[in-house]
Amino acid sequence: MKIVTIASDLEQPFLQRLLIPSCSTLGLDLVILHSTRDGFRHSDKRSIITGYLAQHAEADELIVFTDAYDTLFVRGEQHITELYQTFAQPVVFSAEVGSWPLGALGFAILDTPPTHPYPFLNSGGYIGPADVLLDLLTKYPQPPNDRFELLRKLREFGYDTNDRYAFSDQYYWTLVQLLEGGTVALDHTAALFENLGPPVPDVWDLQILLGHYEFYTQDRKSASYRQERARLEQLLTSPSQAAHIHFSNPMGKAAALDLLDEGKLPDWLREVTEPIAADARTATVIAVDQLVDN
């Protein structure tokens, strides 16, 4: 099994201080696909992971993909593989409470009512055999919005969801999962992947945009940071039962690093990061710029 992530900044604090140490502590084999390409986009992740799977991975190798700058692991390979085997589908994605970035459109293209407590796909963590993941990426070179009647109709009126949301690999995988439900499952109960982010109703939601702007301009003095930190501190008092933890917004990511600096991370998180010295934090780094399509 390989843990695979994509990073343009190898010195990013969350990567160096939480993700890499947690993998080292737990004996997880971490591979960092490093891109130095100018203007790196989230949608580049698909080209990079496709190239890696085609050129570096064994066909039957189990791949766990994770975001690089806001995740860590709290349980090891045996726990991951045992829980993975309880799913009927070969690919399993993390899930979250909000339909991001589609918002209400994400509700409208569902064929069935949402499955709680985590109804919607989150692309910050997923697991599957390399060949199955590669087949999906090859089958859908672009987000398949033309396969959804509502999205086709919106495009006729000049509202092309690919133009608006193709920057997001989460948008891409959301559409693929809805078309490939026999192959791709969602972790609705956070058995493997737990997303600790708050609900995000829509990428264009004004309150979300204002909260992020306030944080970017006022940093730790912002109300949005204080609210998210307080929410996380309360949430983290109970250990997660998942293997992969995702702090999926800027304020939550900053709060996690601040709690680490202040020695206030709970024991169940601190024990997978603090014991590892910097020179013991290991990962395989592969340069991948040639894998990204221009």
C-alpha positions as CSV (number, residue, x, y, z in Angstrom):
1,M,0.0,0.0,0.0
2,K,1.2,3.5,-0.8
3,I,0.0,6.8,0.6
4,V,0.2,9.3,-2.3
5,T,0.0,13.1,-2.2
6,I,0.7,16.0,-4.5
7,A,2.7,19.0,-3.3
8,S,4.2,22.1,-5.0
9,D,5.8,23.3,-1.7
10,L,7.8,20.6,0.1
11,E,8.3,23.0,3.0
12,Q,4.7,23.7,3.6
13,P,4.2,23.5,7.5
14,F,1.2,21.1,7.6
15,L,3.0,18.7,5.3
16,Q,6.2,18.8,7.2
17,R,4.9,18.9,10.7
18,L,1.7,16.7,10.6
19,L,1.3,14.6,7.4
20,I,4.9,13.4,7.0
21,P,5.4,12.7,10.7
22,S,2.1,10.9,11.1
23,C,3.0,8.6,8.2
24,S,6.5,8.0,9.6
25,T,5.1,7.2,13.1
26,L,2.6,4.7,11.7
27,G,5.0,3.1,9.2
28,L,3.0,4.3,6.2
29,D,4.8,4.5,2.9
30,L,4.3,8.1,1.8
31,V,5.0,9.2,-1.8
32,I,5.0,12.9,-2.6
33,L,4.5,13.9,-6.2
34,H,6.3,17.2,-6.4
35,S,5.4,19.8,-9.0
36,T,7.3,23.0,-9.4
37,R,5.2,24.1,-12.3
38,D,4.2,27.8,-12.3
39,G,0.5,28.4,-12.0
40,F,-0.3,25.0,-10.4
41,R,-4.0,24.3,-10.5
42,H,-6.1,21.9,-8.4
43,S,-7.3,20.3,-11.7
44,D,-3.6,19.4,-12.4
45,K,-3.9,16.7,-9.7
46,R,-5.7,14.5,-12.2
47,S,-3.0,14.7,-14.8
48,I,-0.3,14.1,-12.1
49,I,-2.0,11.1,-10.5
50,T,-2.8,9.6,-13.9
51,G,0.9,9.8,-14.8
52,Y,2.0,8.3,-11.5
53,L,-0.5,5.4,-11.7
54,A,0.5,4.7,-15.3
55,Q,4.3,5.0,-14.9
56,H,5.1,4.2,-11.2
57,A,2.4,2.0,-9.6
58,E,1.8,-1.7,-9.9
59,A,-1.6,-2.5,-11.3
60,D,-2.9,-4.2,-8.2
61,E,-1.2,-1.9,-5.7
62,L,-3.5,-0.3,-3.2
63,I,-3.3,3.5,-3.4
64,V,-4.5,5.9,-0.7
65,F,-4.6,9.4,-2.0
66,T,-4.5,12.3,0.4
67,D,-4.3,16.1,0.2
68,A,-0.9,17.4,1.3
69,Y,-1.5,20.6,3.3
70,D,-4.4,19.8,5.6
71,T,-4.4,16.1,6.5
72,L,-2.8,13.5,8.7
73,F,-3.1,9.8,9.6
74,V,-3.9,8.4,13.0
75,R,-4.1,4.7,12.2
76,G,-1.9,2.4,10.2
77,E,-2.0,0.1,7.3
78,Q,-3.7,-2.9,8.9
79,H,-6.6,-0.8,10.2
80,I,-6.9,0.9,6.8
81,T,-6.9,-2.4,4.8
82,E,-9.3,-4.1,7.1
83,L,-11.9,-1.4,6.9
84,Y,-11.4,-0.9,3.2
85,Q,-12.3,-4.5,2.7
86,T,-15.7,-4.0,4.3
87,F,-16.8,-1.8,1.3
88,A,-18.4,-3.5,-1.7
89,Q,-16.9,-1.1,-4.2
90,P,-13.2,-1.2,-5.1
91,V,-12.8,2.7,-4.8
92,V,-13.8,4.6,-1.6
93,F,-13.8,8.4,-1.3
94,S,-14.0,10.5,1.8
95,A,-17.3,12.3,2.3
96,E,-18.5,15.5,3.9
97,V,-21.6,17.3,5.0
98,G,-21.8,19.9,2.2
99,S,-22.2,19.7,-1.6
100,W,-19.1,21.6,-2.6
101,P,-18.5,23.3,-5.0
102,L,-21.9,22.6,-6.8
103,G,-24.1,23.7,-3.9
104,A,-27.8,23.2,-4.7
105,L,-26.9,21.7,-8.1
106,G,-25.3,18.9,-6.3
107,F,-28.6,18.1,-4.6
108,A,-30.5,18.3,-7.9
109,I,-28.4,15.8,-9.8
110,L,-28.7,13.1,-7.0
111,D,-30.9,10.2,-8.0
112,T,-31.6,9.2,-4.4
113,P,-32.0,11.1,-1.0
114,P,-28.6,11.9,0.6
115,T,-27.0,9.4,3.0
116,H,-26.2,10.9,6.3
117,P,-24.2,11.9,8.3
118,Y,-21.7,12.6,5.4
119,P,-23.7,12.6,2.2
120,F,-21.3,14.2,-0.3
121,L,-18.0,13.3,-1.9
122,N,-14.8,14.9,-0.6
123,S,-11.7,14.4,-2.8
124,G,-9.2,15.0,0.0
125,G,-8.9,11.3,0.6
126,Y,-9.6,8.2,-1.4
127,I,-8.4,4.6,-1.7
128,G,-8.4,2.0,-4.5
129,P,-6.3,-0.3,-6.6
130,A,-4.0,1.6,-9.0
131,D,-5.5,-0.1,-12.1
132,V,-9.1,0.8,-11.2
133,L,-8.2,4.4,-10.4
134,L,-6.3,4.6,-13.7
135,D,-9.3,3.2,-15.7
136,L,-11.6,5.8,-14.2
137,L,-9.2,8.7,-15.0
138,T,-8.7,7.4,-18.5
139,K,-12.4,6.8,-19.1
140,Y,-13.3,10.4,-18.1
141,P,-10.5,12.8,-19.4
142,Q,-12.8,15.7,-18.6
143,P,-15.6,16.3,-16.0
144,P,-18.5,14.4,-17.6
145,N,-21.2,17.1,-17.1
146,D,-22.7,16.2,-20.5
147,R,-24.0,13.0,-18.9
148,F,-26.4,14.8,-16.6
149,E,-29.6,16.2,-18.1
150,L,-29.9,19.1,-15.7
151,L,-26.3,20.2,-16.4
152,R,-26.8,19.9,-20.2
153,K,-29.9,22.1,-19.9
154,L,-28.0,24.7,-17.9
155,R,-25.3,24.7,-20.5
156,E,-27.9,25.5,-23.2
157,F,-28.6,28.7,-21.3
158,G,-25.0,29.6,-21.0
159,Y,-24.3,28.2,-17.5
160,D,-21.6,25.7,-18.2
161,T,-20.6,23.9,-14.9
162,N,-17.3,22.8,-16.5
163,D,-16.4,26.4,-17.1
164,R,-17.3,27.4,-13.6
165,Y,-16.1,24.4,-11.6
166,A,-13.5,22.5,-13.6
167,F,-10.8,24.1,-11.4
168,S,-11.9,21.6,-8.7
169,D,-10.9,18.0,-8.8
170,Q,-13.8,17.5,-6.3
171,Y,-16.3,18.6,-8.9
172,Y,-14.7,16.1,-11.3
173,W,-14.8,13.2,-8.9
174,T,-18.4,14.0,-7.8
175,L,-19.7,13.6,-11.3
176,V,-17.6,10.4,-11.9
177,Q,-18.9,8.8,-8.6
178,L,-22.5,9.5,-9.5
179,L,-22.0,7.8,-12.8
180,E,-19.9,4.9,-11.4
181,G,-21.7,4.0,-8.2
182,G,-20.9,0.3,-8.8
183,T,-17.2,1.1,-8.7
184,V,-16.9,4.2,-6.4
185,A,-18.3,4.3,-2.8
186,L,-18.5,7.2,-0.4
187,D,-17.4,6.8,3.2
188,H,-20.7,8.1,4.6
189,T,-19.9,7.2,8.2
190,A,-16.3,8.4,8.3
191,A,-15.0,4.8,8.9
192,L,-11.8,5.5,7.0
193,F,-11.8,9.2,6.2
194,E,-13.1,11.9,8.5
195,N,-13.5,15.4,7.2
196,L,-13.6,17.9,10.1
197,G,-14.6,20.9,8.0
198,P,-17.8,22.8,8.6
199,P,-20.6,22.7,6.1
200,V,-19.9,24.7,2.9
201,P,-23.1,25.2,1.0
202,D,-21.7,26.7,-2.2
203,V,-18.4,27.9,-3.6
204,W,-20.0,31.3,-4.2
205,D,-21.7,31.5,-0.8
206,L,-21.2,35.1,0.4
207,Q,-20.8,34.2,4.1
208,I,-18.1,31.7,3.2
209,L,-16.3,34.2,1.0
210,L,-16.5,36.9,3.6
211,G,-15.2,34.6,6.3
212,H,-12.2,33.6,4.2
213,Y,-11.5,37.2,3.3
214,E,-11.6,38.2,6.9
215,F,-9.1,35.5,7.8
216,Y,-6.8,36.4,5.0
217,T,-6.8,40.1,6.0
218,Q,-6.9,39.8,9.8
219,D,-5.3,36.4,10.3
220,R,-5.7,35.1,13.9
221,K,-7.6,38.2,15.0
222,S,-10.5,37.4,12.7
223,A,-13.8,36.2,14.1
224,S,-13.8,33.4,11.5
225,Y,-10.6,32.0,12.8
226,R,-11.7,32.2,16.5
227,Q,-15.0,30.5,15.7
228,E,-13.4,27.7,13.7
229,R,-10.7,27.2,16.4
230,A,-13.4,26.9,19.1
231,R,-15.4,24.5,17.0
232,L,-12.4,22.3,16.4
233,E,-11.2,22.3,20.0
234,Q,-14.6,21.0,21.0
235,L,-14.7,18.5,18.2
236,L,-11.2,17.1,18.9
237,T,-12.0,16.2,22.5
238,S,-13.3,12.9,21.3
239,P,-10.9,10.7,19.3
240,S,-11.9,10.0,15.7
241,Q,-12.5,6.4,14.8
242,A,-11.2,7.0,11.2
243,A,-7.6,6.6,9.9
244,H,-7.4,9.8,8.0
245,I,-8.2,13.3,9.4
246,H,-8.9,16.3,7.1
247,F,-8.9,19.9,8.3
248,S,-10.5,21.1,5.1
249,N,-10.6,24.9,5.4
250,P,-8.0,27.6,5.9
251,M,-9.0,28.5,9.4
252,G,-9.1,24.9,10.5
253,K,-5.7,24.2,9.1
254,A,-4.2,27.2,10.8
255,A,-5.9,26.3,14.1
256,A,-4.5,22.8,14.0
257,L,-1.0,24.1,13.5
258,D,-1.5,26.6,16.3
259,L,-2.7,23.9,18.7
260,L,0.4,21.9,17.8
261,D,2.6,24.9,18.5
262,E,0.9,25.5,21.8
263,G,1.0,21.9,22.9
264,K,-2.8,21.7,23.0
265,L,-3.4,19.0,20.4
266,P,-5.2,16.1,22.2
267,D,-3.1,13.1,22.9
268,W,-4.7,11.0,20.1
269,L,-3.3,13.5,17.6
270,R,-0.1,14.5,19.3
271,E,1.1,10.9,19.7
272,V,1.4,10.4,15.9
273,T,3.4,13.6,15.3
274,E,5.5,14.7,18.3
275,P,7.8,11.6,18.8
276,I,9.3,11.9,15.3
277,A,12.5,13.9,15.0
278,A,12.9,16.0,11.8
279,D,15.6,13.8,10.4
280,A,13.3,10.7,10.8
281,R,10.4,12.2,8.8
282,T,10.7,10.2,5.6
283,A,8.9,10.2,2.3
284,T,9.7,9.3,-1.3
285,V,9.6,12.4,-3.5
286,I,9.0,12.1,-7.3
287,A,9.3,15.0,-9.7
288,V,6.2,15.0,-11.8
289,D,6.0,18.2,-13.9
290,Q,6.3,16.2,-17.1
291,L,3.1,14.4,-16.2
292,V,1.0,17.6,-16.3
293,D,-0.7,18.4,-19.6
294,N,-0.4,22.0,-20.6
